[in-house]
């Protein structure tokens, strides 16, 4: 199932951090993409930049239980990134379900199965019946982030 993300950019400035970045639309190696680009700083308790989108415009949960995970077509700079999921199970902004990926500097597709996401700051186990938000983050260490996303899909094996 092809998703049509309305990406928004968020950075650690919401918590006083000093990371700098942006989200832009561009053609990368012949493909239209949404690009997260910037520099992650750990100064002033910072440490992330991200792009994220809600699956539904009203922010309510989407039943993704007919799918096995998320598939991304991406082009990156050989750095480690996070995918974060939020669901109706979570009530605090620091809670999430997380998985990591390292992407190549060429267009390729990665699959992130739902059962590979780890709970963070919650005892809940991810339940795909209430998926609300998907985010891609550059986080946790100082580095230059640049990840282009051409498509996001929910997949079945």
VOFIMAR-938180 format. One line per field, with one value per atom (N, C-alpha, C, O, CB): residue number from 1; residue in three letters; atom name; x, y, z. Coordinates in steps of 0.2 Angstrom, whole numbers, plus 5000, padded with zeros to 4 digits. Last residue first. Glycine has a CB too. Layout:
BEGIN
pos	c(NUM ...) .
code	c(ala ...) .
site	c(CA ...) .
X	c(X ...) .
Y	c(Y ...) .
Z	c(Z ...) .
END
This chain:
BEGIN
pos	c(157 157 157 157 157 156 156 156 156 156 155 155 155 155 155 154 154 154 154 154 153 153 153 153 153 152 152 152 152 152 151 151 151 151 151 150 150 150 150 150 149 149 149 149 149 148 148 148 148 148 147 147 147 147 147 146 146 146 146 146 145 145 145 145 145 144 144 144 144 144 143 143 143 143 143 142 142 142 142 142 141 141 141 141 141 140 140 140 140 140 139 139 139 139 139 138 138 138 138 138 137 137 137 137 137 136 136 136 136 136 135 135 135 135 135 134 134 134 134 134 133 133 133 133 133 132 132 132 132 132 131 131 131 131 131 130 130 130 130 130 129 129 129 129 129 128 128 128 128 128 127 127 127 127 127 126 126 126 126 126 125 125 125 125 125 124 124 124 124 124 123 123 123 123 123 122 122 122 122 122 121 121 121 121 121 120 120 120 120 120 119 119 119 119 119 118 118 118 118 118 117 117 117 117 117 116 116 116 116 116 115 115 115 115 115 114 114 114 114 114 113 113 113 113 113 112 112 112 112 112 111 111 111 111 111 110 110 110 110 110 109 109 109 109 109 108 108 108 108 108 107 107 107 107 107 106 106 106 106 106 105 105 105 105 105 104 104 104 104 104 103 103 103 103 103 102 102 102 102 102 101 101 101 101 101 100 100 100 100 100 99 99 99 99 99 98 98 98 98 98 97 97 97 97 97 96 96 96 96 96 95 95 95 95 95 94 94 94 94 94 93 93 93 93 93 92 92 92 92 92 91 91 91 91 91 90 90 90 90 90 89 89 89 89 89 88 88 88 88 88 87 87 87 87 87 86 86 86 86 86 85 85 85 85 85 84 84 84 84 84 83 83 83 83 83 82 82 82 82 82 81 81 81 81 81 80 80 80 80 80 79 79 79 79 79 78 78 78 78 78 77 77 77 77 77 76 76 76 76 76 75 75 75 75 75 74 74 74 74 74 73 73 73 73 73 72 72 72 72 72 71 71 71 71 71 70 70 70 70 70 69 69 69 69 69 68 68 68 68 68 67 67 67 67 67 66 66 66 66 66 65 65 65 65 65 64 64 64 64 64 63 63 63 63 63 62 62 62 62 62 61 61 61 61 61 60 60 60 60 60 59 59 59 59 59 58 58 58 58 58 57 57 57 57 57 56 56 56 56 56 55 55 55 55 55 54 54 54 54 54 53 53 53 53 53 52 52 52 52 52 51 51 51 51 51 50 50 50 50 50 49 49 49 49 49 48 48 48 48 48 47 47 47 47 47 46 46 46 46 46 45 45 45 45 45 44 44 44 44 44 43 43 43 43 43 42 42 42 42 42 41 41 41 41 41 40 40 40 40 40 39 39 39 39 39 38 38 38 38 38 37 37 37 37 37 36 36 36 36 36 35 35 35 35 35 34 34 34 34 34 33 33 33 33 33 32 32 32 32 32 31 31 31 31 31 30 30 30 30 30 29 29 29 29 29 28 28 28 28 28 27 27 27 27 27 26 26 26 26 26 25 25 25 25 25 24 24 24 24 24 23 23 23 23 23 22 22 22 22 22 21 21 21 21 21 20 20 20 20 20 19 19 19 19 19 18 18 18 18 18 17 17 17 17 17 16 16 16 16 16 15 15 15 15 15 14 14 14 14 14 13 13 13 13 13 12 12 12 12 12 11 11 11 11 11 10 10 10 10 10 9 9 9 9 9 8 8 8 8 8 7 7 7 7 7 6 6 6 6 6 5 5 5 5 5 4 4 4 4 4 3 3 3 3 3 2 2 2 2 2 1 1 1 1 1) .
code	c(unk unk unk unk unk unk unk unk unk unk unk unk unk unk unk unk unk unk unk unk unk unk unk unk unk unk unk unk unk unk unk unk unk unk unk unk unk unk unk unk unk unk unk unk unk unk unk unk unk unk unk unk unk unk unk unk unk unk unk unk unk unk unk unk unk unk unk unk unk unk unk unk unk unk unk unk unk unk unk unk unk unk unk unk unk unk unk unk unk unk unk unk unk unk unk unk unk unk unk unk unk unk unk unk unk unk unk unk unk unk unk unk unk unk unk unk unk unk unk unk unk unk unk unk unk unk unk unk unk unk unk unk unk unk unk unk unk unk unk unk unk unk unk unk unk unk unk unk unk unk unk unk unk unk unk unk unk unk unk unk unk unk unk unk unk unk unk unk unk unk unk unk unk unk unk unk unk unk unk unk unk unk unk unk unk unk unk unk unk unk unk unk unk unk unk unk unk unk unk unk unk unk unk unk unk unk unk unk unk unk unk unk unk unk unk unk unk unk unk unk unk unk unk unk unk unk unk unk unk unk unk unk unk unk unk unk unk unk unk unk unk unk unk unk unk unk unk unk unk unk unk unk unk unk unk unk unk unk unk unk unk unk unk unk unk unk unk unk unk unk unk unk unk unk unk unk unk unk unk unk unk unk unk unk unk unk unk unk unk unk unk unk unk unk unk unk unk unk unk unk unk unk unk unk unk unk unk unk unk unk unk unk unk unk unk unk unk unk unk unk unk unk unk unk unk unk unk unk unk unk unk unk unk unk unk unk unk unk unk unk unk unk unk unk unk unk unk unk unk unk unk unk unk unk unk unk unk unk unk unk unk unk unk unk unk unk unk unk unk unk unk unk unk unk unk unk unk unk unk unk unk unk unk unk unk unk unk unk unk unk unk unk unk unk unk unk unk unk unk unk unk unk unk unk unk unk unk unk unk unk unk unk unk unk unk unk unk unk unk unk unk unk unk unk unk unk unk unk unk unk unk unk unk unk unk unk unk unk unk unk unk unk unk unk unk unk unk unk unk unk unk unk unk unk unk unk unk unk unk unk unk unk unk unk unk unk unk unk unk unk unk unk unk unk unk unk unk unk unk unk unk unk unk unk unk unk unk unk unk unk unk unk unk unk unk unk unk unk unk unk unk unk unk unk unk unk unk unk unk unk unk unk unk unk unk unk unk unk unk unk unk unk unk unk unk unk unk unk unk unk unk unk unk unk unk unk unk unk unk unk unk unk unk unk unk unk unk unk unk unk unk unk unk unk unk unk unk unk unk unk unk unk unk unk unk unk unk unk unk unk unk unk unk unk unk unk unk unk unk unk unk unk unk unk unk unk unk unk unk unk unk unk unk unk unk unk unk unk unk unk unk unk unk unk unk unk unk unk unk unk unk unk unk unk unk unk unk unk unk unk unk unk unk unk unk unk unk unk unk unk unk unk unk unk unk unk unk unk unk unk unk unk unk unk unk unk unk unk unk unk unk unk unk unk unk unk unk unk unk unk unk unk unk unk unk unk unk unk unk unk unk unk unk unk unk unk unk unk unk unk unk unk unk unk unk unk unk unk unk unk unk unk unk unk unk unk unk unk unk unk unk unk unk unk unk unk unk unk unk unk unk unk unk unk unk unk unk unk unk unk unk unk unk unk unk unk unk unk unk unk unk unk unk unk unk unk unk unk unk unk unk unk unk unk unk unk unk unk unk unk unk unk unk unk unk unk unk unk unk unk unk unk unk unk unk unk unk unk unk unk unk unk unk unk unk unk unk unk unk unk unk unk unk unk unk) .
site	c(N CA C O CB N CA C O CB N CA C O CB N CA C O CB N CA C O CB N CA C O CB N CA C O CB N CA C O CB N CA C O CB N CA C O CB N CA C O CB N CA C O CB N CA C O CB N CA C O CB N CA C O CB N CA C O CB N CA C O CB N CA C O CB N CA C O CB N CA C O CB N CA C O CB N CA C O CB N CA C O CB N CA C O CB N CA C O CB N CA C O CB N CA C O CB N CA C O CB N CA C O CB N CA C O CB N CA C O CB N CA C O CB N CA C O CB N CA C O CB N CA C O CB N CA C O CB N CA C O CB N CA C O CB N CA C O CB N CA C O CB N CA C O CB N CA C O CB N CA C O CB N CA C O CB N CA C O CB N CA C O CB N CA C O CB N CA C O CB N CA C O CB N CA C O CB N CA C O CB N CA C O CB N CA C O CB N CA C O CB N CA C O CB N CA C O CB N CA C O CB N CA C O CB N CA C O CB N CA C O CB N CA C O CB N CA C O CB N CA C O CB N CA C O CB N CA C O CB N CA C O CB N CA C O CB N CA C O CB N CA C O CB N CA C O CB N CA C O CB N CA C O CB N CA C O CB N CA C O CB N CA C O CB N CA C O CB N CA C O CB N CA C O CB N CA C O CB N CA C O CB N CA C O CB N CA C O CB N CA C O CB N CA C O CB N CA C O CB N CA C O CB N CA C O CB N CA C O CB N CA C O CB N CA C O CB N CA C O CB N CA C O CB N CA C O CB N CA C O CB N CA C O CB N CA C O CB N CA C O CB N CA C O CB N CA C O CB N CA C O CB N CA C O CB N CA C O CB N CA C O CB N CA C O CB N CA C O CB N CA C O CB N CA C O CB N CA C O CB N CA C O CB N CA C O CB N CA C O CB N CA C O CB N CA C O CB N CA C O CB N CA C O CB N CA C O CB N CA C O CB N CA C O CB N CA C O CB N CA C O CB N CA C O CB N CA C O CB N CA C O CB N CA C O CB N CA C O CB N CA C O CB N CA C O CB N CA C O CB N CA C O CB N CA C O CB N CA C O CB N CA C O CB N CA C O CB N CA C O CB N CA C O CB N CA C O CB N CA C O CB N CA C O CB N CA C O CB N CA C O CB N CA C O CB N CA C O CB N CA C O CB N CA C O CB N CA C O CB N CA C O CB N CA C O CB N CA C O CB N CA C O CB N CA C O CB N CA C O CB N CA C O CB N CA C O CB N CA C O CB N CA C O CB N CA C O CB N CA C O CB) .
X	c(5022 5027 5023 5025 5031 5016 5015 5020 5022 5007 5019 5020 5018 5017 5027 5017 5016 5016 5013 5009 5029 5024 5023 5028 5025 5036 5035 5029 5023 5034 5049 5042 5042 5047 5040 5060 5056 5049 5044 5060 5070 5065 5060 5057 5060 5086 5081 5076 5078 5084 5096 5093 5087 5083 5090 5109 5106 5103 5106 5111 5118 5113 5110 5110 5107 5133 5129 5124 5126 5134 5134 5135 5131 5126 5134 5134 5135 5137 5142 5141 5121 5128 5129 5124 5132 5107 5111 5118 5122 5110 5099 5099 5105 5108 5093 5088 5095 5096 5094 5099 5073 5077 5085 5087 5076 5057 5064 5068 5068 5065 5041 5046 5053 5054 5047 5024 5030 5035 5034 5029 5009 5014 5020 5022 5016 4999 4997 5003 5001 4996 4992 4998 4996 4991 5001 4984 4983 4989 4991 4981 4987 4980 4979 4973 4975 5000 4999 4991 4990 5001 5007 5001 4999 4998 4995 5022 5019 5013 5013 5024 5020 5023 5019 5013 5022 5023 5019 5023 5029 5015 5031 5031 5026 5026 5028 5042 5035 5036 5040 5031 5054 5051 5044 5040 5052 5052 5056 5052 5048 5060 5052 5048 5053 5059 5044 5058 5058 5055 5055 5066 5053 5053 5053 5049 5047 5051 5058 5059 5064 5062 5038 5041 5048 5051 5040 5037 5034 5037 5038 5027 5051 5046 5043 5047 5047 5056 5057 5051 5045 5057 5066 5060 5061 5066 5057 5072 5073 5066 5061 5077 5078 5073 5074 5078 5067 5089 5087 5081 5079 5093 5100 5093 5092 5095 5088 5115 5111 5104 5103 5115 5123 5122 5120 5123 5129 5112 5118 5117 5112 5118 5108 5107 5112 5117 5101 5105 5110 5109 5108 5117 5092 5095 5101 5101 5089 5083 5088 5089 5088 5095 5067 5072 5077 5076 5068 5055 5061 5064 5064 5066 5041 5044 5049 5048 5038 5041 5040 5042 5044 5045 5040 5039 5038 5036 5032 5040 5047 5046 5051 5050 5027 5031 5037 5040 5032 5015 5020 5025 5026 5025 5006 5004 5009 5007 5000 5003 5008 5005 5001 5014 4994 4996 5000 5001 5000 4992 4987 4989 4986 4980 5009 5003 4998 5001 5003 5024 5019 5013 5010 5019 5040 5033 5029 5032 5031 5055 5051 5043 5041 5052 5070 5063 5059 5060 5061 5086 5081 5074 5073 5080 5102 5096 5091 5092 5093 5119 5114 5108 5109 5117 5125 5125 5119 5115 5124 5127 5130 5130 5135 5137 5118 5125 5129 5134 5126 5104 5107 5115 5118 5106 5089 5096 5099 5096 5096 5075 5079 5086 5088 5080 5060 5064 5068 5066 5061 5054 5056 5060 5065 5059 5041 5046 5047 5043 5043 5035 5036 5042 5047 5037 5025 5030 5030 5025 5037 5014 5020 5025 5029 5023 4996 5003 5008 5007 5004 4985 4985 4992 4993 4980 4986 4987 4987 4989 4982 4985 4990 4991 4996 4996 4973 4974 4978 4976 4967 4978 4976 4977 4983 4981 4973 4976 4974 4968 4976 4972 4970 4974 4977 4962 4976 4981 4978 4981 4982 4969 4966 4971 4969 4959 4976 4976 4974 4976 4972 4985 4978 4979 4982 4973 4998 4995 4988 4986 4994 5009 5003 5000 5000 4998 5027 5020 5015 5017 5020 5043 5038 5031 5030 5038 5061 5055 5050 5051 5056 5072 5068 5063 5061 5064 5087 5083 5078 5081 5087 5094 5091 5088 5087 5085 5101 5103 5099 5100 5104 5104 5101 5103 5105 5103 5109 5104 5101 5095 5099 5118 5112 5107 5101 5110 5125 5125 5118 5113 5128 5125 5123 5123 5122 5128 5118 5122 5120 5114 5122 5117 5115 5120 5126 5113 5113 5119 5116 5113 5124 5104 5106 5112 5115 5100 5089 5096 5098 5094 5098 5078 5080 5087 5091 5078 5068 5075 5076 5074 5080 5058 5058 5065 5067 5052 5060 5061 5060 5060 5068 5060 5057 5058 5056 5050 5075 5069 5067 5071 5069 5087 5082 5075 5070 5083 5096 5097 5091 5090 5100 5083 5089 5090 5086 5089 5074 5075 5082 5087 5075 5066 5071 5071 5068 5078 5060 5058 5063 5065 5051 5066 5065 5063 5064 5072 5069 5066 5065 5062 5059 5083 5077 5075 5079 5078 5094 5092 5086 5083 5091 5103 5101 5099 5103 5106 5103 5104 5101 5096 5101 5102 5105 5106 5110 5111 5088 5094 5096 5092 5093 5076 5082 5089 5094 5083 5066 5069 5075 5078 5070 5064 5058 5060 5056 5054 5077 5075 5069 5068 5075 5078 5078 5077 5077 5085 5065 5072 5072 5067 5076 5055 5055 5062 5066 5050 5045 5052 5051 5048 5057 5033 5035 5042 5044 5029 5026 5031 5031 5030 5038 5014 5014 5019 5018 5007 5015 5017 5016 5018 5024 5006 5007 5009 5004 5001 5010 5007 5009 5014 5011 5004 5008 5005 4999 5008 5004 5000 5004 5008 4995) .
Y	c(4952 4946 4941 4936 4944 4968 4961 4956 4957 4959 4985 4979 4973 4972 4978 5002 4996 4990 4990 4997 5014 5009 5004 5003 5005 5028 5024 5020 5022 5029 5035 5032 5028 5026 5027 5042 5043 5040 5042 5039 5051 5046 5047 5052 5047 5054 5056 5050 5044 5057 5061 5055 5057 5061 5051 5066 5068 5061 5056 5070 5074 5069 5071 5077 5069 5074 5077 5072 5066 5080 5072 5070 5074 5077 5063 5067 5073 5070 5067 5078 5057 5058 5064 5065 5052 5056 5053 5054 5052 5046 5055 5056 5053 5048 5053 5057 5057 5059 5065 5062 5048 5053 5052 5046 5052 5048 5046 5051 5057 5046 5042 5047 5044 5038 5050 5040 5037 5043 5048 5033 5037 5042 5038 5033 5047 5028 5035 5039 5043 5038 5012 5016 5023 5024 5012 5002 5009 5013 5018 5010 4989 4991 4999 5001 4987 4985 4989 4991 4994 4984 4987 4985 4988 4994 4985 4985 4988 4984 4978 4989 4984 4980 4983 4984 4972 4994 4992 4988 4990 4998 5000 4993 4990 4984 4991 5013 5011 5003 5000 5013 5018 5021 5020 5024 5029 5009 5014 5018 5022 5019 4993 4998 5003 5000 4995 4990 4989 4995 5001 4990 4982 4988 4987 4983 4992 4970 4972 4978 4981 4972 4968 4964 4965 4963 4956 4975 4978 4974 4977 4977 4976 4972 4975 4977 4965 4986 4986 4983 4986 4994 4985 4983 4983 4980 4976 4996 4993 4991 4995 4997 4999 4998 4994 4989 4995 5012 5005 5005 5010 5002 5023 5021 5014 5010 5023 5026 5024 5023 5021 5018 5026 5031 5030 5031 5035 5016 5017 5023 5026 5011 5016 5016 5018 5022 5021 5008 5011 5011 5005 5008 5009 5007 5011 5017 5007 5004 5007 5004 4999 5007 5007 5002 5006 5012 4998 5009 5011 5005 4999 5014 5017 5010 5011 5015 5005 5028 5026 5019 5016 5031 5043 5036 5034 5038 5033 5056 5053 5045 5042 5054 5061 5062 5058 5057 5069 5049 5054 5055 5050 5051 5039 5045 5050 5056 5044 5025 5029 5036 5039 5031 5018 5015 5020 5019 5009 5023 5026 5023 5025 5024 5025 5022 5025 5029 5015 5029 5030 5028 5027 5038 5024 5023 5025 5024 5016 5028 5028 5028 5031 5035 5024 5024 5024 5019 5019 5031 5028 5029 5034 5031 5029 5032 5028 5022 5035 5030 5026 5031 5036 5023 5033 5035 5030 5028 5042 5034 5028 5030 5027 5028 5043 5045 5040 5042 5052 5038 5041 5042 5041 5037 5035 5036 5040 5045 5041 5023 5029 5029 5024 5028 5017 5018 5024 5030 5018 5007 5013 5013 5008 5017 4999 4998 5005 5009 4994 4991 4997 4996 4994 5003 4976 4982 4987 4988 4979 4968 4965 4971 4969 4960 4971 4972 4970 4969 4980 4972 4968 4968 4964 4970 4981 4974 4970 4964 4972 4995 4992 4985 4982 4996 5006 4999 4996 4995 4995 5021 5018 5010 5009 5020 5034 5028 5025 5025 5023 5052 5046 5040 5040 5045 5064 5061 5055 5052 5066 5068 5070 5067 5068 5068 5062 5070 5072 5077 5073 5048 5051 5058 5060 5048 5046 5042 5044 5044 5035 5060 5056 5052 5054 5061 5060 5061 5057 5052 5060 5068 5063 5065 5071 5063 5070 5071 5066 5060 5071 5077 5072 5075 5080 5068 5078 5081 5075 5070 5085 5078 5075 5080 5086 5071 5083 5077 5074 5068 5072 5093 5092 5085 5080 5097 5099 5093 5092 5089 5095 5108 5110 5105 5106 5117 5098 5104 5106 5105 5110 5089 5086 5092 5091 5081 5090 5093 5090 5090 5101 5086 5085 5087 5086 5077 5095 5093 5092 5097 5099 5090 5095 5092 5086 5097 5084 5086 5091 5096 5089 5074 5077 5078 5074 5071 5076 5075 5078 5084 5078 5067 5072 5070 5065 5070 5066 5064 5069 5075 5061 5060 5065 5062 5056 5067 5054 5053 5058 5062 5046 5057 5055 5054 5052 5050 5059 5054 5052 5046 5048 5068 5065 5059 5054 5063 5083 5077 5075 5078 5079 5088 5089 5082 5077 5090 5096 5092 5093 5099 5093 5096 5099 5094 5088 5103 5100 5095 5099 5105 5092 5104 5106 5100 5095 5112 5109 5105 5108 5113 5098 5108 5113 5108 5104 5118 5107 5104 5108 5112 5097 5112 5116 5113 5116 5119 5111 5109 5113 5118 5102 5114 5118 5116 5120 5118 5106 5105 5109 5108 5097 5110 5110 5109 5110 5105 5108 5115 5115 5120 5120 5096 5096 5103 5104 5093 5097 5096 5097 5098 5101 5092 5093 5092 5088 5089 5094 5094 5095 5100 5099 5083 5089 5088 5083 5091 5076 5076 5083 5088 5075 5068 5075 5076 5078 5078 5053 5057 5064 5067 5055 5042 5049 5053 5057 5051 5025 5030 5037 5037 5030 5010 5016 5021 5023 5019 4994 5000 5006 5007 5000) .
Z	c(5016 5013 5010 5007 5018 5013 5015 5012 5006 5013 5018 5013 5017 5023 5011 5015 5020 5015 5010 5024 5009 5008 5014 5018 5002 5002 5009 5007 5005 5015 4992 4993 5000 5002 4987 4992 4986 4987 4984 4980 5003 5003 4997 4996 5009 5008 5003 5003 5002 4995 5020 5018 5013 5016 5024 5028 5022 5019 5017 5017 5042 5039 5032 5031 5044 5049 5044 5041 5039 5038 5068 5061 5056 5058 5060 5084 5079 5073 5072 5082 5089 5089 5084 5080 5086 5090 5095 5095 5099 5095 5073 5081 5084 5082 5083 5061 5062 5069 5072 5057 5058 5062 5061 5060 5069 5052 5050 5054 5053 5042 5057 5057 5055 5057 5064 5057 5055 5054 5051 5048 5067 5064 5062 5066 5069 5070 5069 5065 5061 5076 5072 5069 5067 5063 5063 5077 5079 5077 5081 5087 5074 5073 5075 5073 5078 5078 5071 5070 5065 5066 5092 5090 5083 5084 5095 5101 5095 5093 5092 5090 5118 5112 5107 5107 5113 5132 5127 5121 5120 5124 5141 5142 5136 5135 5148 5136 5137 5137 5135 5131 5131 5137 5137 5139 5136 5116 5120 5125 5123 5114 5108 5113 5116 5118 5118 5092 5099 5103 5100 5101 5077 5081 5088 5091 5079 5071 5072 5076 5078 5066 5068 5073 5075 5080 5072 5056 5062 5068 5073 5062 5045 5048 5055 5059 5049 5034 5041 5044 5044 5044 5019 5022 5030 5032 5020 5007 5013 5016 5015 5018 4991 4995 5001 5001 4991 4984 4985 4990 4993 4989 4976 4977 4978 4974 4971 4985 4979 4981 4986 4975 4997 4993 4986 4981 4993 5009 5004 5000 4999 4999 5026 5019 5015 5017 5018 5040 5037 5030 5027 5039 5053 5046 5044 5046 5041 5067 5064 5057 5056 5069 5076 5072 5069 5067 5067 5089 5085 5082 5084 5090 5096 5094 5088 5083 5091 5110 5102 5102 5107 5098 5120 5119 5111 5108 5123 5121 5121 5120 5120 5128 5122 5116 5116 5110 5115 5129 5130 5124 5120 5136 5125 5127 5128 5129 5134 5114 5117 5119 5115 5113 5107 5113 5117 5123 5112 5095 5100 5107 5112 5098 5090 5089 5095 5099 5090 5080 5086 5084 5079 5087 5075 5075 5081 5086 5073 5067 5074 5072 5067 5078 5061 5060 5066 5070 5054 5061 5065 5061 5058 5072 5053 5055 5059 5059 5048 5050 5053 5055 5058 5060 5033 5040 5043 5040 5042 5019 5023 5031 5034 5021 5014 5014 5019 5022 5017 5003 5009 5009 5003 5016 4997 4995 5001 5003 4988 4997 5000 4996 4993 5007 4999 4994 4996 4996 4987 5012 5010 5004 5004 5016 5020 5015 5013 5011 5009 5035 5031 5026 5028 5036 5038 5040 5035 5031 5040 5035 5039 5041 5046 5035 5036 5033 5038 5044 5031 5043 5037 5033 5028 5032 5053 5054 5048 5049 5059 5053 5048 5049 5047 5049 5055 5056 5051 5045 5056 5062 5056 5057 5060 5050 5074 5072 5066 5064 5078 5070 5073 5070 5065 5072 5063 5068 5072 5076 5073 5052 5059 5065 5071 5060 5042 5043 5050 5052 5037 5045 5044 5046 5050 5048 5048 5042 5041 5035 5045 5049 5052 5046 5040 5055 5048 5045 5049 5051 5038 5049 5051 5048 5045 5059 5050 5046 5048 5049 5038 5062 5059 5054 5054 5064 5072 5067 5064 5064 5061 5088 5083 5078 5080 5086 5100 5097 5091 5090 5102 5115 5108 5106 5110 5103 5126 5127 5121 5121 5132 5121 5124 5125 5124 5121 5108 5112 5115 5112 5108 5098 5105 5110 5116 5107 5082 5087 5094 5095 5087 5065 5072 5077 5076 5073 5051 5056 5063 5065 5056 5036 5041 5046 5044 5046 5028 5028 5033 5035 5021 5021 5027 5027 5025 5033 5006 5009 5016 5017 5004 4995 5001 5005 5006 5006 4977 4984 4989 4988 4985 4961 4966 4973 4974 4964 4953 4957 4961 4964 4961 4947 4943 4946 4943 4939 4959 4954 4950 4949 4958 4965 4967 4962 4962 4975 4965 4961 4963 4963 4954 4981 4975 4971 4973 4978 4995 4989 4984 4983 4987 5012 5006 5000 5001 5003 5029 5024 5018 5018 5027 5038 5035 5031 5030 5030 5052 5047 5043 5045 5048 5067 5062 5056 5054 5060 5085 5078 5073 5074 5078 5098 5093 5086 5082 5095 5110 5106 5101 5099 5104 5116 5118 5114 5115 5125 5112 5119 5120 5125 5119 5099 5103 5111 5115 5101 5093 5096 5100 5104 5090 5087 5095 5098 5104 5097 5074 5077 5085 5088 5074 5061 5068 5070 5068 5072 5046 5049 5056 5058 5045 5039 5042 5046 5048 5048 5024 5029 5033 5030 5026 5020 5021 5026 5032 5023 5011 5017 5015 5010 5019 5005 5003 5008 5011 4999 5003 5007 5004 5000 5014 4995 4994 4999 4999 4987 5000 5000 5000 5005 5006) .
END
